[in-house]
Amino acid sequence: MQPLYPILDAEMAAAHGHDLVACARAFTALGFPLQQLRAKTLGGRDFLKLAERLAAAVPQLIINDRADLAILAGAAGVHVGQDDLPVEEVRRLGPPGWTVGVSSHNPAQAAAALAAHPDYLAVGPVYATRTKLNPDPVVGTGLVQAARALSHVPLVAIGGIRPENCTAVWAAGADAVAVIAALWEADDPLRVASQFTLAFARFSCHSPEK
């Protein structure tokens, strides 16, 4: 799995004046074809229009929460949380080969999620985050390590991850870091994405297993 998993947060990108589709194309060109659309306040019609545009620009577009809109937009898959449809039900809705990821916030949730055989497991928030109104408790890199010991699928860490702290997350066992605020609060999201690329290259030099 690629080391950076950009989360295309529609509201945050708009609030900081970024063109979401243009940025998504740039992330793809930088080597990150797997990206996730997150749009918590968009209505169904506007969400679908944006998802369709992004699906044409991103080779592996994942839709956050909305399996129905992911199907309509022709997305590559869907990411579900603890309060969304179960992984097995999402698979029944989607086409063969659909990518299904699931979030977890503690070891019990991680174990239960893995029992449903997702394509990847997300854990967090690793660090404090402002991208949720009611965030789950910060889990640190300890949950990343615990999930790595359990996980037979790619492991994604999320929550407050930035270029200056990402190395510790990869070192704890994450295959990828999912990033929201560090990208969209920046003047140049592509420059920040490039910083993650450089950080991973440096980390890999000292970690042959990566």
Backbone torsions as a table, in degrees:
resi	resn	phi	psi	omega
1	MET	NA	145.1	179.4
2	GLN	-63.4	148.4	-174.5
3	PRO	-71.8	-24.2	177.7
4	LEU	-116.9	129.7	179.0
5	TYR	-117.0	93.3	-177.9
6	PRO	-67.7	131.5	174.1
7	ILE	-99.4	117.0	-176.4
8	LEU	-85.7	84.9	-177.4
9	ASP	-83.1	106.4	-173.3
10	ALA	-61.7	-43.3	-177.4
11	GLU	-68.7	-43.4	-178.1
12	MET	-69.1	-39.4	177.9
13	ALA	-61.8	-44.7	-179.7
14	ALA	-64.7	-39.9	-178.6
15	ALA	-63.3	-26.4	-179.1
16	HIS	-106.9	11.9	172.9
17	GLY	75.8	24.6	-179.4
18	HIS	-96.9	142.1	174.3
19	ASP	-82.6	107.3	-172.7
20	LEU	-61.9	-43.9	-177.1
21	VAL	-67.9	-42.5	178.5
22	ALA	-62.5	-41.4	178.2
23	CYS	-65.4	-40.2	179.2
24	ALA	-61.5	-41.3	176.6
25	ARG	-62.0	-41.4	-179.3
26	ALA	-65.8	-39.8	177.2
27	PHE	-62.0	-40.1	178.5
28	THR	-62.1	-45.4	179.6
29	ALA	-62.9	-28.7	179.9
30	LEU	-77.8	-11.7	177.5
31	GLY	112.6	21.5	-178.8
32	PHE	-123.8	78.4	-177.6
33	PRO	-74.9	-18.2	178.1
34	LEU	-93.9	114.3	-178.7
35	GLN	-139.7	157.0	-176.1
36	GLN	-123.9	129.6	175.2
37	LEU	-87.7	127.4	178.2
38	ARG	-126.9	118.9	-177.4
39	ALA	-144.6	85.9	-171.0
40	LYS	-73.2	-24.1	-174.3
41	THR	-112.1	-4.5	179.9
42	LEU	-73.1	140.1	172.8
43	GLY	-70.3	164.2	-175.4
44	GLY	-55.6	-42.8	-176.9
45	ARG	-66.2	-47.0	179.9
46	ASP	-68.3	-36.9	177.2
47	PHE	-59.7	-47.1	-177.9
48	LEU	-62.8	-42.3	179.0
49	LYS	-60.3	-44.8	179.5
50	LEU	-66.4	-42.5	-179.9
51	ALA	-61.5	-39.5	179.0
52	GLU	-65.0	-41.0	177.7
53	ARG	-64.3	-42.5	-179.6
54	LEU	-70.6	-35.7	178.6
55	ALA	-62.6	-28.9	177.8
56	ALA	-78.9	-17.9	-175.8
57	ALA	-105.3	-21.9	-174.0
58	VAL	-116.6	121.9	-176.9
59	PRO	-59.7	-36.5	-177.9
60	GLN	-129.8	74.9	-179.4
61	LEU	-83.8	125.7	175.0
62	ILE	-106.4	138.7	179.1
63	ILE	-103.8	131.1	178.6
64	ASN	-77.2	125.1	172.1
65	ASP	74.4	-48.7	-165.3
66	ARG	-89.8	87.7	178.8
67	ALA	-62.9	-36.4	-178.5
68	ASP	-63.3	-44.2	-179.5
69	LEU	-74.1	-29.8	175.7
70	ALA	-62.4	-41.7	178.3
71	ILE	-64.6	-47.1	-177.9
72	LEU	-64.2	-34.1	-177.6
73	ALA	-83.3	-9.7	-177.2
74	GLY	72.9	31.9	-179.8
75	ALA	-72.4	166.4	-177.7
76	ALA	-80.5	-14.7	-179.5
77	GLY	171.2	-166.8	-175.0
78	VAL	-143.1	149.7	174.9
79	HIS	-114.9	128.9	-177.3
80	VAL	-118.4	150.7	177.0
81	GLY	-101.1	-173.3	-176.9
82	GLN	-67.1	-24.5	-178.1
83	ASP	-102.8	5.5	-179.6
84	ASP	-94.7	-173.7	178.0
85	LEU	-59.6	143.4	177.0
86	PRO	-63.5	154.3	-178.3
87	VAL	-54.7	-44.5	-177.0
88	GLU	-64.3	-33.9	177.6
89	GLU	-72.5	-37.8	177.5
90	VAL	-62.3	-40.3	178.5
91	ARG	-62.8	-35.8	178.4
92	ARG	-64.9	-32.8	-179.5
93	LEU	-77.4	-37.8	-172.0
94	GLY	-84.7	169.3	179.2
95	PRO	-76.1	164.8	176.3
96	PRO	-57.8	140.6	178.5
97	GLY	82.9	3.9	179.0
98	TRP	-64.6	139.5	176.8
99	THR	-87.4	127.9	178.9
100	VAL	-126.4	118.5	175.4
101	GLY	-110.9	157.8	-177.3
102	VAL	-140.7	143.2	178.9
103	SER	-90.0	149.0	173.3
104	SER	-145.0	153.9	-173.5
105	HIS	-129.5	2.9	176.2
106	ASN	-161.0	167.5	-176.2
107	PRO	-58.4	-38.3	-179.1
108	ALA	-64.4	-44.2	177.6
109	GLN	-63.5	-40.5	179.7
110	ALA	-61.5	-45.1	-179.7
111	ALA	-63.7	-42.9	179.4
112	ALA	-65.1	-40.7	179.4
113	ALA	-63.9	-42.0	-179.3
114	LEU	-65.5	-30.5	178.5
115	ALA	-64.7	-21.3	179.0
116	ALA	-89.1	0.3	175.2
117	HIS	60.3	57.9	174.1
118	PRO	-73.2	168.8	176.9
119	ASP	-80.7	-25.7	171.5
120	TYR	-154.6	157.9	180.0
121	LEU	-116.8	131.3	175.3
122	ALA	-106.6	138.9	178.9
123	VAL	-130.8	144.8	178.4
124	GLY	160.1	-174.6	3.7
125	PRO	-77.1	129.7	-179.8
126	VAL	-67.4	-43.9	177.5
127	TYR	-124.4	171.7	179.7
128	ALA	-59.9	138.8	-177.3
129	THR	-133.6	149.6	177.4
130	ARG	-112.7	9.9	-175.0
131	THR	-89.2	0.3	174.6
132	LYS	-125.7	143.6	179.3
133	LEU	-66.7	-39.9	179.6
134	ASN	-128.5	77.5	-175.9
135	PRO	-67.5	151.3	173.5
136	ASP	-71.3	162.0	179.5
137	PRO	-59.7	143.5	177.8
138	VAL	-63.0	133.7	-175.7
139	VAL	-107.5	-12.9	-178.1
140	GLY	65.5	-171.1	-180.0
141	THR	-79.3	-7.0	179.1
142	GLY	-61.3	-42.0	179.0
143	LEU	-68.9	-33.7	176.1
144	VAL	-59.7	-46.2	179.1
145	GLN	-62.8	-43.0	-179.6
146	ALA	-65.2	-42.5	179.6
147	ALA	-67.6	-35.1	177.9
148	ARG	-61.2	-38.4	179.8
149	ALA	-67.0	-27.6	-178.8
150	LEU	-91.2	-28.9	-163.2
151	SER	-83.7	134.6	173.4
152	HIS	-107.6	6.1	-179.7
153	VAL	-124.9	166.1	177.9
154	PRO	-54.6	141.9	-175.6
155	LEU	-113.3	124.9	179.9
156	VAL	-112.6	129.7	175.7
157	ALA	-104.6	144.1	-176.7
158	ILE	-143.1	154.7	173.8
159	GLY	112.5	100.3	173.9
160	GLY	67.1	22.1	-175.8
161	ILE	-88.5	130.4	-176.9
162	ARG	-134.4	168.4	-179.7
163	PRO	-55.9	-30.7	-177.0
164	GLU	-79.8	-13.4	179.7
165	ASN	-124.9	2.2	-174.1
166	CYS	-68.6	-30.7	-177.1
167	THR	-59.2	-40.6	179.4
168	ALA	-63.4	-30.3	-179.2
169	VAL	-73.6	-44.9	174.8
170	TRP	-62.1	-40.7	-179.6
171	ALA	-62.5	-29.6	179.1
172	ALA	-75.6	-11.8	176.3
173	GLY	124.2	-0.5	179.3
174	ALA	-70.6	139.3	172.6
175	ASP	-81.1	-31.7	-177.0
176	ALA	-145.5	155.7	171.9
177	VAL	-113.7	126.8	175.6
178	ALA	-90.7	128.9	-170.1
179	VAL	-129.1	135.2	177.8
180	ILE	-121.6	-76.0	-171.0
181	ALA	-59.1	-42.4	-177.4
182	ALA	-59.0	-30.1	177.7
183	LEU	-79.6	-53.1	-167.5
184	TRP	-83.2	-19.8	175.4
185	GLU	-83.2	-8.6	-179.3
186	ALA	-83.0	154.7	174.7
187	ASP	-66.5	-32.1	-176.9
188	ASP	-133.8	93.3	-178.8
189	PRO	-58.2	-34.4	-179.5
190	LEU	-66.1	-38.3	178.2
191	ARG	-62.4	-40.9	178.8
192	VAL	-66.5	-41.5	176.8
193	ALA	-59.2	-38.9	177.8
194	SER	-65.5	-33.7	176.9
195	GLN	-64.5	-37.4	175.4
196	PHE	-65.0	-40.0	178.4
197	THR	-59.3	-46.2	179.3
198	LEU	-65.3	-40.5	179.1
199	ALA	-61.9	-40.7	-179.9
200	PHE	-69.2	-37.7	178.3
201	ALA	-61.2	-43.6	178.1
202	ARG	-64.6	-43.1	179.3
203	PHE	-61.6	-43.2	-177.9
204	SER	-63.8	-31.6	178.5
205	CYS	-60.9	-28.7	-179.0
206	HIS	-104.4	1.1	-178.8
207	SER	-134.6	84.0	-176.7
208	PRO	-55.7	-31.1	-178.9
209	GLU	-66.1	-21.3	177.7
210	LYS	-82.2	NA	NA
